[in-house]
């Protein structure tokens, strides 16, 4: 509907998005997230870490998230750029770019007979265990406007997750 009727809906959609932002209110239908678990290949389904969660979120909420993302990229991150070794939220930077840089540095060290030391850290569950408070604090420090910070907090704190697995269903509020 949004794709086919965008020209007709864009004005009303913008009013709705602006109202959500101004009131720090996320409509109930946007808050519901459906999570489906996909088994990882070769792993026993009986263990939680053997399942990959896939989240299905409201299309309208995703649109607002994209607008926020564009706002961060074109505003906040222009005035306060991320560190040069930060790969997320930087155009043209990806996991592949990071790997290419490591390989390039290692090849250069081999070529010039230098010693190279590489340390890899994996903070298991780092994203999942980041508190809402830490997210909002980082957004404020980066310079995101207070109205945006308050909306993000509201969005984070009001989400409801629905899931089913092996005949059991669960609905829970997202904790942060």
BELQUIZI-V324288 format. One record per run of one state. SS is the DSSP state (H for helix, E for strand, C for the rest). FROM is the first residue (numbers start at 1). TO is the last residue. Records with the same first field share a line. If there is no record, write none. Layout:
SS = FROM-TO / FROM-TO
This chain:
C = 1-5 / 24-27 / 40-47 / 57-58 / 80-94 / 112-131 / 143-145 / 158-159 / 166-167 / 174-176
H = 6-23 / 28-31 / 48-50 / 59-79 / 95-111 / 132-142 / 146-157
E = 32-39 / 51-56 / 160-165 / 168-173
